[in-house]
Amino acid sequence: MSQQTLDPDTGRRPRKAPIKAIVAIVVVGIVALVGVQLASSLPSFEQRTIDRSTEPLMVALADISEYHAATGTFQVLVDLEKDTPWVPDVISGERTTLFATGHADALVDFSGLGPERITVSPDGDSVTITLPPPTVAPATLDPVNSRIVDRDRGIAERIGGALADNPVQDEELYRLATGKLDEAAQQSELRVRAEENTRQMLTALTSSLGFGRVTVTFADAR
């Protein structure tokens, strides 16, 4: 005869959970597990970004004979406004402010550096190198560090923009910004810095060849 275990608190035999309750718990657990697996296998409707660009193509290759002797970074705040005479700005008009950053290089042309531009003293101790003056290349706009900081448009421009394929056209604004950056680069001290850097570079290079004194001059230098 099997021995029965009594509940020490009640003195009665403990009640066993009904078979149906156990089955229900197991079924719920299985359903929950299957639901998690199904949720993980369902397709995601989150928006994706697909790059369909073509491979880069080299269209030109050229040798460079210019020494980039100095570079400058310039910034300008361009505030461009277009209005319609006798019409309030809230009805028709547009004002856009662009914070633009650009870079410009000062270059020294080494393509004509031949024997006629290099003079060595009779004793072979000193050398004189004559170069053309540095030039400042056109400034280039930095798209990463340039941005529209403010834009106010009238009702007419807003409606027209909503109906247009290209509602915002900032080409004129960017051209204006590039011109201002280029003007600032041309008026800067880039040429002076380029002369100093070129002298230091050529002096160190030529001195390593055994010359005791190196003189670097620029034709028509300011």
N, CA and C of each residue as an Amber inpcrd file, in Angstrom:
protein
   666
   0.8490000  -1.1920000   0.0000000   0.0000000   0.0000000   0.0000000
   0.8770000   1.2320000   0.0000000   0.6290000   2.1840000  -0.9620000
   1.5020000   3.3620000  -1.0790000   1.2390000   4.3210000   0.0470000
   2.2800000   4.9630000   0.5030000   2.1820000   5.9310000   1.5960000
   1.8410000   7.2920000   1.0430000   0.8380000   7.9590000   1.6040000
   0.4020000   9.2670000   1.1390000   1.0320000  10.3540000   1.9860000
   1.4070000  11.4230000   1.3500000   2.0120000  12.5630000   2.0390000
   0.9360000  13.5490000   2.3970000   0.9000000  13.9520000   3.6780000
  -0.1020000  14.8930000   4.1490000   0.4800000  16.2840000   4.2420000
  -0.3900000  17.2850000   4.0240000   0.0090000  18.6870000   4.1770000
   0.2230000  18.9640000   5.6520000   1.4230000  19.4240000   6.0610000
   1.6920000  19.6430000   7.4910000   0.8090000  20.7180000   8.0880000
   0.2780000  21.6720000   7.2830000  -0.5490000  22.7530000   7.8300000
  -2.0000000  22.3310000   8.0020000  -2.5210000  21.6120000   7.0400000
  -3.9420000  21.2450000   7.0860000  -4.1640000  19.8090000   7.5240000
  -3.0980000  18.9960000   7.4350000  -3.2640000  17.5940000   7.7620000
  -3.9640000  16.8120000   6.6990000  -4.1620000  17.4280000   5.5690000
  -4.8370000  16.7550000   4.4680000  -3.8540000  16.4760000   3.3350000
  -4.2790000  15.5790000   2.4740000  -3.4750000  15.2750000   1.3020000
  -3.5170000  16.4650000   0.3460000  -2.3530000  17.0030000  -0.1090000
  -2.3330000  18.1660000  -1.0060000  -3.0430000  17.8460000  -2.3110000
  -3.7630000  18.8880000  -2.7950000  -4.5140000  18.7180000  -4.0320000
  -3.5830000  18.8690000  -5.2370000  -3.7350000  18.0040000  -6.1530000
  -2.9410000  18.0460000  -7.3710000  -3.5970000  18.9800000  -8.3720000
  -2.7510000  19.6770000  -9.1520000  -3.2780000  20.5670000 -10.1850000
  -4.0100000  19.7390000 -11.2180000  -5.1590000  20.2180000 -11.6690000
  -5.9080000  19.4640000 -12.6820000  -5.0870000  19.2920000 -13.9530000
  -5.3050000  18.1870000 -14.6080000  -4.5780000  17.8960000 -15.8430000
  -4.8730000  18.9620000 -16.8890000  -6.0930000  19.4490000 -16.9500000
  -6.4700000  20.4470000 -17.9490000  -5.6950000  21.7500000 -17.7430000
  -5.4780000  22.1190000 -16.4620000  -4.7340000  23.3540000 -16.1870000
  -3.2840000  23.2200000 -16.6370000  -2.6970000  22.0550000 -16.4040000
  -1.3140000  21.8290000 -16.8160000  -1.2100000  21.8950000 -18.3310000
  -2.1470000  21.2650000 -19.0140000  -2.1420000  21.2750000 -20.4760000
  -2.2990000  22.6950000 -21.0020000  -3.1790000  23.4690000 -20.3470000
  -3.4090000  24.8450000 -20.7950000  -2.1470000  25.6860000 -20.6540000
  -1.4450000  25.5070000 -19.5510000  -0.2060000  26.2630000 -19.3380000
   0.8240000  25.9040000 -20.3950000   0.9430000  24.6150000 -20.6720000
   1.9140000  24.1750000 -21.6820000   1.5420000  24.7240000 -23.0490000
   0.2430000  24.6800000 -23.3720000  -0.2080000  25.1750000 -24.6820000
   0.0620000  26.6670000 -24.8020000  -0.2250000  27.4200000 -23.7380000
   0.0370000  28.8690000 -23.7750000   1.5150000  29.1470000 -23.9790000
   2.3560000  28.3660000 -23.3060000   3.8030000  28.5550000 -23.4700000
   4.2500000  28.2720000 -24.8910000   3.7040000  27.2000000 -25.4730000
   4.0760000  26.8600000 -26.8540000   3.6020000  27.9350000 -27.8170000
   2.3790000  28.4210000 -27.6120000   1.8400000  29.4620000 -28.4900000
   2.6800000  30.7350000 -28.3960000   3.0850000  31.0860000 -27.1670000
   3.9130000  32.2860000 -27.0000000   5.2500000  32.1270000 -27.6990000
   5.8460000  30.9460000 -27.5800000   7.1320000  30.6970000 -28.2260000
   7.0100000  30.7490000 -29.7340000   5.9710000  30.1360000 -30.2570000
   5.7530000  30.1500000 -31.7030000   5.4880000  31.5690000 -32.1890000
   4.7370000  32.3500000 -31.3780000   4.4690000  33.7350000 -31.7600000
   5.7330000  34.5580000 -31.8600000   6.6570000  34.3670000 -30.9310000
   7.9260000  35.0850000 -30.9830000   8.7080000  34.7030000 -32.2280000
   8.7250000  33.4040000 -32.5320000   9.4460000  32.9500000 -33.7220000
   8.8130000  33.4880000 -34.9930000   7.4660000  33.5080000 -35.0420000
   6.8010000  34.0380000 -36.2270000   7.0530000  35.5330000 -36.3800000
   7.0470000  36.2500000 -35.2500000   7.2930000  37.6960000 -35.3160000
   8.6890000  37.9910000 -35.8330000   9.6490000  37.1520000 -35.4210000
  11.0180000  37.3850000 -35.8880000  11.1980000  37.0300000 -37.3540000
  10.3040000  36.1620000 -37.8710000  10.4360000  35.7460000 -39.2740000
   9.5840000  36.5770000 -40.2170000   8.7070000  37.4480000 -39.6820000
   7.8820000  38.2710000 -40.5530000   8.7260000  39.3300000 -41.2490000
   8.3810000  39.7190000 -42.4670000   9.1470000  40.7610000 -43.1730000
   9.0150000  42.1070000 -42.4830000  10.1120000  42.8640000 -42.4630000
  10.1170000  44.1880000 -41.8460000   9.6640000  45.2360000 -42.8640000
   8.7860000  46.1330000 -42.4010000   8.2860000  47.1870000 -43.2740000
   9.0150000  48.5110000 -43.0310000  10.1400000  48.4390000 -42.3160000
  10.9390000  49.6370000 -42.0840000  11.5950000  50.0830000 -43.3960000
  11.5790000  51.3780000 -43.6300000  12.1160000  51.9170000 -44.8790000
  13.6080000  51.6510000 -44.9890000  14.0480000  51.2260000 -46.1750000
  15.4470000  50.9220000 -46.4270000  16.0370000  51.9180000 -47.4110000
  17.3340000  52.0490000 -47.3540000  18.0650000  52.8830000 -48.3050000
  18.8820000  51.9850000 -49.2190000  18.6420000  52.0830000 -50.5170000
  19.3240000  51.2480000 -51.5060000  20.1690000  52.1370000 -52.4080000
  21.4480000  51.8600000 -52.4730000  22.3690000  52.6350000 -53.3060000
  22.4170000  52.0020000 -54.6940000  21.8560000  52.6740000 -55.6840000
  21.8460000  52.1750000 -57.0610000  22.8010000  52.9590000 -57.9530000
  23.7710000  53.6180000 -57.3380000  24.7220000  54.4100000 -58.1070000
  25.5990000  53.5030000 -58.9550000  26.0870000  54.0520000 -60.0680000
  27.0060000  53.3060000 -60.9220000  28.4250000  53.4390000 -60.3840000
  29.3140000  52.6190000 -60.9150000  30.7120000  52.6850000 -60.5050000
  31.3430000  53.9860000 -61.0040000  32.2400000  54.6010000 -60.1970000
  32.9110000  55.8270000 -60.6550000  33.7000000  55.5590000 -61.9350000
  33.7160000  56.5590000 -62.8130000  34.4050000  56.4450000 -64.0950000
  35.4360000  57.5610000 -64.2070000  36.6920000  57.1960000 -64.4520000
  37.7330000  58.1910000 -64.6440000  37.6400000  58.7360000 -66.0640000
  37.4550000  60.0220000 -66.1910000  37.2800000  60.6290000 -67.5100000
  38.5130000  61.4030000 -67.9540000  39.4520000  61.6530000 -67.0470000
  40.6590000  62.3880000 -67.4370000  41.7730000  62.0690000 -66.4570000
  42.9930000  62.1260000 -66.9540000  44.1760000  61.8850000 -66.1380000
  45.2760000  62.8200000 -66.6190000  45.8290000  63.5990000 -65.6950000
  46.8470000  64.5720000 -66.0830000  47.9230000  64.6380000 -65.0120000
  49.1310000  64.9440000 -65.4420000  50.2330000  65.1390000 -64.5000000
  50.1190000  66.5100000 -63.8480000  50.5120000  66.5850000 -62.5970000
  50.4540000  67.8420000 -61.8450000  51.8790000  68.3370000 -61.6090000
  52.1340000  69.5640000 -62.0300000  53.4630000  70.1520000 -61.8430000
  53.3870000  71.3880000 -60.9600000  52.3130000  71.4910000 -60.1780000
  52.1460000  72.6310000 -59.2990000  52.3120000  72.1890000 -57.8480000
  53.0110000  72.9970000 -57.1060000  53.2420000  72.7250000 -55.6880000
  52.1940000  73.4690000 -54.8770000  51.3870000  72.7310000 -54.1220000
  50.3740000  73.3400000 -53.2570000  51.0890000  73.8340000 -51.9970000
  51.4330000  75.0920000 -52.0070000  52.2920000  75.6340000 -50.9640000
  51.5280000  76.1070000 -49.7380000  50.2700000  76.4280000 -49.8720000
  49.4770000  76.9050000 -48.7400000  48.0080000  76.7200000 -49.0620000
  47.2140000  76.5710000 -48.0310000  45.7740000  76.4360000 -48.1980000
  45.0680000  77.2620000 -47.1380000  43.9280000  77.7940000 -47.4940000
  43.1670000  78.6250000 -46.5710000  41.7150000  78.2040000 -46.5340000
  41.0830000  78.3580000 -45.3750000  39.6620000  78.0820000 -45.1970000
  38.9550000  79.4010000 -44.9190000  37.8800000  79.6350000 -45.6450000
  37.1650000  80.9150000 -45.5550000  35.6780000  80.6390000 -45.3260000
  35.0290000  81.5750000 -44.6500000  33.6000000  81.4620000 -44.3670000
  32.9080000  82.7840000 -44.6430000  31.6590000  82.6890000 -45.0730000
  30.8880000  83.8910000 -45.3690000  29.4100000  83.5900000 -45.1180000
  28.6920000  84.6070000 -44.6690000  27.2510000  84.5050000 -44.4660000
  26.5780000  85.3030000 -45.5710000  25.8920000  84.6050000 -46.4680000
  25.2490000  85.2340000 -47.6180000  23.7530000  85.3710000 -47.3300000
  23.2690000  86.5950000 -47.4090000  21.8550000  86.8920000 -47.1520000
  21.2560000  87.4630000 -48.4270000  20.4610000  86.6590000 -49.1270000
  19.9090000  87.0470000 -50.4290000  18.3910000  87.1800000 -50.3210000
  17.8940000  88.3340000 -50.7520000  16.4630000  88.5950000 -50.6740000
  15.9170000  88.9470000 -52.0560000  14.7500000  88.3870000 -52.3890000
  14.0360000  88.7030000 -53.6140000  12.6270000  89.1450000 -53.2290000
  12.2480000  90.3390000 -53.6830000  10.9170000  90.8300000 -53.3410000
  10.2030000  91.3510000 -54.5890000   8.9090000  91.5020000 -54.4470000
   8.0750000  92.0190000 -55.5210000   7.6310000  93.4300000 -55.1500000
   7.9450000  94.4280000 -55.9940000   7.5760000  95.8140000 -55.6600000
   6.0840000  95.9550000 -55.3860000   5.7750000  96.7290000 -54.3580000
   4.4000000  97.0820000 -53.9830000   3.5990000  95.8960000 -53.4550000
   4.2710000  94.7620000 -53.2280000   3.5860000  93.5890000 -52.6840000
   4.2350000  93.2180000 -51.3510000   3.4580000  93.0400000 -50.2880000
   4.0340000  92.6710000 -48.9830000   4.8140000  91.3580000 -49.0680000
   5.8830000  91.2790000 -48.2750000   6.7210000  90.0820000 -48.2960000
   5.9510000  88.8290000 -47.9080000   4.9430000  88.9700000 -47.0720000
   4.1890000  87.7970000 -46.6590000   3.3920000  87.2140000 -47.8250000
   3.0940000  88.0320000 -48.8240000   2.3720000  87.5610000 -50.0030000
   3.3280000  87.0140000 -51.0520000   4.3580000  87.8030000 -51.3830000
   5.3230000  87.3740000 -52.3990000   6.7090000  87.8810000 -52.0130000
   7.6520000  86.9940000 -51.9870000   9.0280000  87.3440000 -51.6420000
   9.7480000  86.1520000 -51.0490000  11.0490000  86.2370000 -51.0710000
  11.8530000  85.1480000 -50.5240000  13.1850000  85.7030000 -50.0190000
  13.5650000  85.2550000 -48.8450000  14.8480000  85.6560000 -48.2630000
  15.5290000  84.4090000 -47.7060000  16.7470000  84.1770000 -48.1780000
  17.4810000  82.9700000 -47.7950000  18.8630000  83.3530000 -47.2850000
  19.2650000  82.7190000 -46.2030000  20.5780000  82.9720000 -45.6060000
  21.3980000  81.6890000 -45.6580000  22.5630000  81.7850000 -46.2480000
  23.4610000  80.6370000 -46.4120000  24.7480000  80.8790000 -45.6460000
  25.1080000  79.9250000 -44.8020000  26.4140000  79.9410000 -44.1460000
  27.3420000  79.0590000 -44.9670000  28.2990000  79.6800000 -45.6490000
  29.1470000  78.9550000 -46.5990000  30.5860000  78.8670000 -46.1030000
  31.1720000  77.7050000 -46.3100000  32.5850000  77.4680000 -46.0050000
  33.2790000  76.9930000 -47.2760000  34.4560000  77.5200000 -47.5370000
  35.2020000  77.1330000 -48.7400000  36.6920000  77.0760000 -48.4850000
  37.3920000  76.5000000 -49.4270000  38.8470000  76.3410000 -49.3220000
  39.5060000  76.8260000 -50.6130000  40.7130000  77.3530000 -50.4650000
  41.4850000  77.8120000 -51.6230000  42.9570000  77.5060000 -51.3830000
  43.6530000  77.1210000 -52.4500000  45.0710000  76.7800000 -52.3780000
  45.9070000  77.8080000 -53.1200000  47.0860000  78.0640000 -52.5680000
  48.0830000  78.8760000 -53.2630000  49.0780000  77.9230000 -53.9150000
  49.3030000  78.1020000 -55.2250000  50.1080000  77.1650000 -56.0020000
  51.3570000  77.8460000 -56.5480000  52.4220000  77.0510000 -56.6610000
  53.6630000  77.5010000 -57.2990000  53.9400000  76.5680000 -58.4640000
  54.1100000  77.1400000 -59.6480000  54.2970000  76.3620000 -60.8670000
  55.7510000  75.9100000 -60.9750000  55.9570000  74.5950000 -60.9570000
  57.3010000  74.0240000 -61.0830000  57.5740000  73.5090000 -62.4910000
  56.6080000  73.6560000 -63.4060000  56.7770000  73.0750000 -64.7360000
  57.9260000  73.7290000 -65.5050000  58.2100000  75.0040000 -65.2600000
  59.2960000  75.6890000 -65.9760000  60.5940000  75.7340000 -65.2110000
  60.7150000  74.9110000 -64.1740000  61.9280000  74.9160000 -63.3520000
  63.0170000  74.1070000 -64.0630000  63.8270000  74.8070000 -64.8750000
  64.9070000  74.1630000 -65.6110000  66.2480000  74.7890000 -65.2680000
  67.2890000  74.4170000 -66.0030000  68.6250000  74.9470000 -65.7310000
  68.7030000  76.4680000 -65.8150000  67.8570000  77.0820000 -66.6450000
  67.9060000  78.5360000 -66.7800000  67.3860000  79.2450000 -65.5390000
  66.6890000  78.5380000 -64.6640000  66.1530000  79.1420000 -63.4500000
  66.9560000  78.7580000 -62.2120000  68.0050000  77.9890000 -62.3920000
  68.8510000  77.5710000 -61.2790000  70.2790000  78.0410000 -61.5510000
  70.8030000  78.8480000 -60.6570000  72.1530000  79.3980000 -60.8220000
  73.0300000  78.9320000 -59.6620000  74.1420000  78.3030000 -60.0040000
  75.0760000  77.8060000 -58.9980000  76.3220000  78.6920000 -59.0080000
  76.7950000  79.0440000 -57.8310000  77.9830000  79.8970000 -57.7310000
  79.2060000  79.1660000 -58.2540000  80.2680000  79.9190000 -58.6830000
  81.4770000  79.2790000 -59.2250000  82.1180000  78.2960000 -58.2600000
  82.0340000  78.5910000 -56.9670000  82.6490000  77.6680000 -56.0160000
  81.7370000  76.4960000 -55.6650000  80.5300000  76.4910000 -56.1920000
  79.6100000  75.3810000 -55.9560000  79.0260000  75.3290000 -54.5630000
  79.1730000  76.4480000 -53.7930000  78.6820000  76.4270000 -52.4120000
  77.2610000  76.9810000 -52.2790000  76.8540000  77.8390000 -53.2000000
  75.5270000  78.4580000 -53.0980000  74.7610000  78.2610000 -54.3980000
  73.4460000  78.3320000 -54.2810000  72.5780000  78.1480000 -55.4330000
  71.4090000  79.1170000 -55.3110000  70.9660000  79.6400000 -56.4540000
  69.8160000  80.5440000 -56.5030000  68.7600000  79.9400000 -57.4100000
  67.5530000  79.8620000 -56.8910000  66.4330000  79.2910000 -57.6400000
  65.3930000  80.3800000 -57.8480000  65.0030000  80.5840000 -59.1050000
  64.0150000  81.6080000 -59.4380000  62.7180000  80.9420000 -59.8900000
  61.6280000  81.3410000 -59.2630000  60.3270000  80.7390000 -59.5450000
  59.3130000  81.8060000 -59.9290000  58.2640000  81.4200000 -60.6290000
  57.1740000  82.3750000 -60.8850000  56.4290000  82.6470000 -59.5880000
  55.7540000  83.7710000 -59.4920000  55.0340000  84.0920000 -58.2580000
  53.8910000  83.1140000 -58.0150000  53.5400000  82.8690000 -56.7630000
  52.4270000  81.9710000 -56.4630000  51.1060000  82.5300000 -56.9890000
  50.2180000  81.6420000 -57.3190000  48.8740000  82.0110000 -57.7400000
  47.8710000  81.3430000 -56.7990000  46.7160000  81.9640000 -56.6740000
  45.6660000  81.4070000 -55.8180000  44.6030000  80.7680000 -56.7060000
  44.3860000  79.4890000 -56.5050000  43.3890000  78.7680000 -57.2890000
  41.9810000  79.1980000 -56.8730000  41.0010000  79.0720000 -57.7670000
  39.6290000  79.4340000 -57.4050000  39.1590000  78.6780000 -56.1700000
  38.4280000  79.3610000 -55.3230000  37.9110000  78.7390000 -54.1040000
  36.8600000  77.6920000 -54.4430000  36.8180000  76.6540000 -53.6580000
  35.8230000  75.6020000 -53.8270000  34.9440000  75.5510000 -52.5780000
  33.6550000  75.3890000 -52.7890000  32.7020000  75.3560000 -51.6840000
  32.7520000  73.9990000 -50.9970000  32.7130000  74.0150000 -49.6890000
  32.7000000  72.7950000 -48.8900000  31.2480000  72.4460000 -48.5720000
  30.6620000  71.4490000 -49.2490000  29.2350000  71.1630000 -49.0350000
  28.9260000  70.6080000 -47.6560000  29.8980000  69.9600000 -47.0310000
  29.6560000  69.3690000 -45.7130000  29.4990000  70.4490000 -44.6540000
  30.2990000  71.5060000 -44.7680000  30.2880000  72.5600000 -43.7670000
  29.5670000  73.8170000 -44.2420000  28.7100000  73.6900000 -45.2350000
  27.8910000  74.8010000 -45.7230000  26.4250000  74.3930000 -45.5920000
  25.5910000  75.3260000 -45.1840000  24.1880000  74.9690000 -44.9600000
  23.3030000  76.2100000 -45.0070000  22.0410000  76.0050000 -45.3290000
  21.0360000  77.0560000 -45.2680000  20.6240000  77.2200000 -43.8050000
  20.7660000  78.4150000 -43.2640000  20.4450000  78.6430000 -41.8610000
  19.0810000  79.3040000 -41.6860000  18.5360000  79.8990000 -42.7420000
  17.2200000  80.5270000 -42.6170000  16.6190000  80.6980000 -44.0090000
  15.2910000  80.5080000 -44.0750000  14.5920000  80.6920000 -45.3420000
  13.1690000  81.1780000 -45.0420000  12.8340000  82.3560000 -45.5600000
  11.4910000  82.9150000 -45.4290000  10.8880000  83.0770000 -46.8200000
   9.6860000  82.5310000 -47.0240000   9.0520000  82.5650000 -48.3350000
   7.6270000  83.0910000 -48.1960000   7.2150000  83.8520000 -49.2020000
   5.8600000  84.3520000 -49.2310000   4.8710000  83.2680000 -49.6220000
   3.5860000  83.6130000 -49.5170000   2.5480000  82.6270000 -49.8280000
   2.6310000  82.1770000 -51.2850000   2.8820000  83.1020000 -52.1840000
   2.9680000  82.7510000 -53.6050000   4.1090000  81.7750000 -53.8690000
   5.2580000  82.0060000 -53.2420000   6.4080000  81.1180000 -53.4430000
   6.1460000  79.7400000 -52.8320000   5.4540000  79.7150000 -51.6860000
   5.1490000  78.4300000 -51.0620000   4.2040000  77.5960000 -51.9360000
   3.1890000  78.2520000 -52.4790000   2.2530000  77.5280000 -53.3390000
   2.9520000  77.0620000 -54.6170000   3.7290000  77.9500000 -55.2200000
   4.4570000  77.5700000 -56.4250000   5.4420000  76.4520000 -56.1720000
   6.1020000  76.4650000 -55.0220000   7.0420000  75.4060000 -54.6890000
   6.3670000  74.0680000 -54.4810000   5.1480000  74.0970000 -53.9180000
   4.4200000  72.8480000 -53.6980000   4.0200000  72.1910000 -55.0060000
   3.8740000  72.9720000 -56.0610000   3.4520000  72.4400000 -57.3600000
   4.6280000  72.1440000 -58.2830000   5.8270000  72.5690000 -57.9130000
   6.9970000  72.4060000 -58.7850000   7.7510000  71.1340000 -58.4470000
   8.4360000  70.5780000 -59.4640000   9.2740000  69.4030000 -59.2390000
  10.5080000  69.7490000 -58.4180000  11.0170000  70.9510000 -58.6030000
  12.1910000  71.4100000 -57.8550000  11.8020000  72.6910000 -57.1180000
  11.1960000  72.5370000 -55.9240000  10.6360000  73.7100000 -55.2420000
  11.6760000  74.7140000 -54.7660000  12.8860000  74.2610000 -54.5120000
  13.9390000  75.1420000 -54.0010000  15.0880000  75.1630000 -55.0000000
  15.4420000  76.3450000 -55.4510000  16.5540000  76.5110000 -56.3850000
  17.5460000  77.4980000 -55.7760000  18.6570000  76.9340000 -55.3040000
  19.6500000  77.7440000 -54.6060000  20.9460000  77.8950000 -55.3960000
  20.9040000  77.5910000 -56.7020000  22.1340000  77.6710000 -57.4850000
  22.7130000  79.0830000 -57.4610000  21.8660000  80.0830000 -57.6120000
  22.3510000  81.4680000 -57.6040000  22.9820000  81.8120000 -56.2670000
  22.3920000  81.3350000 -55.1900000  22.9190000  81.6130000 -53.8600000
  24.2950000  80.9900000 -53.6720000  24.4650000  79.7610000 -54.1480000
  25.7570000  79.0900000 -54.0100000  26.8110000  79.7250000 -54.9150000
  26.4130000  80.1620000 -56.1060000  27.3710000  80.8620000 -56.9720000
  27.8300000  82.1690000 -56.3320000  26.9050000  82.8850000 -55.7200000
  27.2520000  84.1230000 -55.0530000  28.1990000  83.8650000 -53.8870000
  27.9320000  82.8200000 -53.1240000  28.7930000  82.4750000 -51.9960000
  30.1950000  82.0850000 -52.4630000  30.2640000  81.2980000 -53.5360000
  31.5690000  80.8850000 -54.0650000  32.3640000  82.0860000 -54.5440000
  31.6900000  83.0460000 -55.1890000  32.3770000  84.2500000 -55.6400000
  32.9340000  85.0640000 -54.4870000  32.1760000  85.1590000 -53.4070000
  32.6450000  85.9080000 -52.2390000  33.8220000  85.2010000 -51.5660000
  33.7510000  83.8790000 -51.5010000  34.8650000  83.1220000 -50.9210000
  36.1170000  83.2640000 -51.7760000  35.9350000  83.2250000 -53.0860000
  37.0750000  83.3710000 -53.9890000  37.7030000  84.7630000 -53.8600000
  36.8710000  85.7800000 -53.7460000  37.3900000  87.1460000 -53.5820000
  38.1700000  87.2770000 -52.2800000  37.6500000  86.6600000 -51.2160000
  38.3660000  86.7020000 -49.9390000  39.7080000  85.9910000 -50.0270000
  39.7470000  84.8740000 -50.7570000  41.0080000  84.1350000 -50.9020000
  42.0310000  84.9390000 -51.6910000  41.5790000  85.6260000 -52.7490000
  42.4930000  86.4140000 -53.5640000  43.0920000  87.5840000 -52.7750000
  42.3550000  88.1180000 -51.8310000  42.8170000  89.2620000 -51.0510000
  43.5300000  88.8630000 -49.7600000  43.6410000  87.5680000 -49.5090000
  44.2550000  87.0970000 -48.2740000  45.7800000  87.0640000 -48.3900000
  46.4090000  86.5580000 -47.3460000  47.8690000  86.4410000 -47.3120000
  48.3490000  85.0750000 -47.8050000  47.5360000  84.4100000 -48.5950000
  47.9210000  83.0770000 -49.0710000  49.1950000  83.1080000 -49.9040000
  49.3590000  84.1070000 -50.7500000  50.5550000  84.1690000 -51.5930000
  51.8140000  84.3480000 -50.7480000  51.7200000  85.1970000 -49.7480000
  52.8750000  85.4020000 -48.8670000  53.2250000  84.1120000 -48.1410000
  52.2170000  83.4360000 -47.6310000  52.4680000  82.1660000 -46.9470000
  53.0320000  81.1200000 -47.9100000  52.5560000  81.1220000 -49.1440000
  53.0570000  80.1750000 -50.1260000  54.5340000  80.4140000 -50.4340000
  54.9390000  81.6760000 -50.5400000  56.3520000  81.9810000 -50.7720000
  57.2130000  81.4750000 -49.6210000  56.7740000  81.7200000 -48.3920000
  57.5520000  81.2790000 -47.2300000  57.6750000  79.7580000 -47.1940000
  56.5610000  79.0710000 -47.4190000  56.5990000  77.6040000 -47.3680000
  57.4320000  77.0170000 -48.4920000  57.3720000  77.6150000 -49.6730000
  58.1670000  77.1120000 -50.7930000  59.6530000  77.3210000 -50.5390000
  60.0090000  78.4740000 -49.9910000  61.4170000  78.7190000 -49.6460000
  61.9340000  77.6890000 -48.6470000  61.1280000  77.4220000 -47.6300000
  61.5690000  76.4560000 -46.6210000  61.7280000  75.0630000 -47.2160000
  60.7900000  74.6690000 -48.0650000  60.8520000  73.3400000 -48.6510000
  62.0640000  73.1950000 -49.5630000  62.2820000  74.1570000 -50.4680000
  63.4040000  74.0730000 -51.4080000  64.7400000  74.2480000 -50.7070000
  64.7750000  75.0700000 -49.6810000  66.0240000  75.2470000 -48.9330000
  66.4380000  73.9470000 -48.2560000  65.4760000  73.2910000 -47.6010000
  65.7920000  72.0220000 -46.9440000  66.1930000  70.9630000 -47.9610000
  65.5080000  70.9210000 -49.0990000  65.7990000  69.9210000 -50.1090000
  67.1670000  70.1510000 -50.7420000  67.4720000  71.4070000 -51.0990000
  68.7350000  71.7080000 -51.7790000  69.9140000  71.6360000 -50.8220000
  69.6930000  72.0090000 -49.5650000  70.7820000  71.9190000 -48.5890000
  71.2180000  70.4780000 -48.3730000  70.2830000  69.5570000 -48.5080000
  70.6440000  68.1490000 -48.3400000  71.5550000  67.6570000 -49.4530000
  71.6520000  68.4370000 -50.5610000  72.5440000  68.0770000 -51.6690000
  73.9460000  68.6130000 -51.4800000  74.1760000  69.3450000 -50.3840000
  75.5200000  69.8240000 -50.0790000  75.7370000  71.3080000 -50.2880000
  74.7290000  72.0630000 -50.6630000  74.8850000  73.5070000 -50.8440000
  74.8240000  74.2060000 -49.4830000  75.7660000  75.1190000 -49.2670000
  75.8220000  75.8280000 -47.9940000  74.8180000  76.9610000 -47.8920000
  74.4730000  77.5650000 -49.0150000  73.5290000  78.6700000 -49.0060000
  72.5570000  78.5040000 -50.1820000  71.2710000  78.6580000 -49.8510000
  70.2080000  78.4970000 -50.8580000  69.3660000  79.7600000 -50.8650000
  69.1900000  80.3360000 -52.0520000  68.3510000  81.5200000 -52.2030000
  67.2240000  81.2000000 -53.1660000  66.0000000  81.4290000 -52.7040000
  64.8130000  81.2000000 -53.5320000  64.1420000  82.5370000 -53.7590000
  64.0320000  82.9360000 -55.0030000  63.3820000  84.2010000 -55.3450000
  62.1840000  83.9380000 -56.2450000  61.2680000  84.9120000 -56.2720000
  60.0810000  84.8170000 -57.1060000  60.0560000  85.9920000 -58.0730000
  59.9660000  85.6690000 -59.3430000  59.9370000  86.7110000 -60.3490000
  58.6690000  87.5370000 -60.1960000  58.8600000  88.8530000 -60.2860000
  57.7340000  89.7720000 -60.1610000  56.9780000  89.6040000 -58.8490000
  57.7030000  89.2020000 -57.8050000  57.0560000  89.0200000 -56.5010000
  56.6590000  90.3810000 -55.9470000  55.5290000  90.3910000 -55.2340000
  55.0520000  91.6580000 -54.6950000  55.8870000  92.0740000 -53.4940000
